[in-house]
Amino acid sequence: MTYTTMHHDTCLVLDFGSQYTQLIARRIREKKVFSVVHPYHLSFEKILEIRPRAIILSGSPANVYQKNSPIPDPRIFSLGVPILGICYGLQVVTHLLGGKVKKVKFREYGHADLMVDHKCDLFAGLPKKLVSWMSHGDQVVKLPKHFKRLAHTSSSPVASFYDSKRKIYGVQFHPEVVQTPLGHQIIGNFLFRAAKFKGNWTPASFIEETVRHLKLQIGKEKVILGLSGGVDSAVAAILLHKAIGKQLTCIFVDNGVLRLNERKKVEKVFRGHYHINLKVVDASKLFLKRLQRVTDPERKRKMIGRTFIEVFEKETKKLGKVPFLAQGTLYPDRIESVSVFGGPTSMIKSHHNVGGLPKKMRLKLVEPLADLFKDEVRAVGRTLKIPEEMIARQPFPGPGLAVRIVGAVTKERLDLLRAADDIIVEEIKKANLYYSLWQSFGVLLPIKSVGVMGDERTYESVLAVRAVQSQDGMTADWARLPEKVLARISNRIINEVSGINRVCYDISSKPPATIEWE
């Protein structure tokens, strides 16, 4: 059971394969309204279960008149809830309710001036003329019965329409993108004027509802959670602790490839501050032994993943009967994306903290964050008063420093990287740059170079500094760090870390380079 069924004030977004579908869901949530995304072919029974207060139909690269075009269950129009069709969604409404859509000679793409003919709900409080973002090659040539035109552009006679009685609306443009500057107000008008949402879905209400739900779901049983020290597992742990207290055991595995003092920090926050039942397992020797002479990045990842599961399982057995495994899975990991040209594709990822555990261990999953986006997890964390340095932490890879040491992983090389990495983070924080960067870290290279220290020649390791800016990690640009900051980082590493005599700065973007080196 996911948490979606708890919310009675839900806006359902049906996905027809638009690249902006998640953005629609985000825009709704920014208005403090809970939203869920489902593929367009969601069964009518499931829609009834969700009990949406309103439905939004997304855009799509498809056309309504092509063979096998994506079409939802037409019974959605009999639910009596307000519906908004966006771009292709408007064409679906037209097509299913007896209007006509036709291919046009010239596609309308990019900025277009929208002329508002009727203010009604959708354009209430907005000017008569606004900038909209278009992306379509079809247009409505005949309105469905009882529909009225709301707006037009120079090349789209019907850029928006509505049926006032049934509260069904359509817009041919994309209100969810920033290129439609007043788009958020149009979405707000739909949610609050047409659908009468209250706008009371906040981090505090989420915590209250989730805690209540967790108590019901878990009862008196025990739960284990693999704690990594990252924001997702931290917020999941504290939510669970709030709900079930001592029934929760968190297991922190020291795999030997962590950053400096990582283990101490986790113990201090979770055991010291929150008094959470925390088991710390030092398995660093086992991990390092298995990583000996493994230089292939993929093999490193698999080796660490497998060893983690083994250690985790062993520790779980010591706890006796534990029916539940908690994970910090987020909403984007669960959204099923629709690929319109190849049928629906399920894009569920498998890289969570404890990937692969459920099948093997036959545990029931508890995923308290499964309905949240990353920034919402952070907002919940702040409401739970989790220390900011944990909430706003830069992402850290599951295989840890093993994938930041190019080539063989040894204790000596790990110690070098730990010391250098700590200096990088410290200097970036001192310069007030840490929270504006997506990631900033060091990479130890498998080469040595000649240097001079005092009057002696040295032959020591080379370290690369990597700092990138990104919104979501999918694409990234190298950060233009101030020269003074780079100079301090380089100077300190070469002077303070015995074994590194050269520091380079990585100026590659993603794509073509990845953020991590391995």
Secondary structure, DSSP 8 states (H G I E B T S, - for coil): --GGGG-SSEEEEEESS-TTHHHHHHHHHHTT-EEEEEETT--HHHHHHH--SEEEE---SS-TTSTT-----GGGGGS-S-EEEETHHHHHHHHHTT-EEEEEEEEEEEEEEEEES--TTTTTTS-SEEEEEEEEEEEEEE--TT-EEEEE-SS-S-SEEEETTTTEEEESS-TTSTTSTTHHHHHHHIIIIIS-------HHHHHHHHHHHHHHHHTT--EEEE--SSHHHHHHHHHHHHHHGGGEEEEEEE-S---TTHHHHHIIIIIIIT---EEEEE-HHHHHHHHTT---HHHHHHHHHHHHHHHHHHHHHHT----EEE----HHHH---B-TTS-B-------STTTTHHHHHT-EEE-TTTT--HHHHHHHHHHTT--HHHHT-----TTGGGGGB-S---HHHHHHHHHHHHHHHHHHHHTT-GGGSSEEEEEEEEEEEEEEETTEEEEEEEEEEEEEE-SSSSSBEE----HHHHHHHHHHHHHHSTTEEEEEE----BTTS-SS--
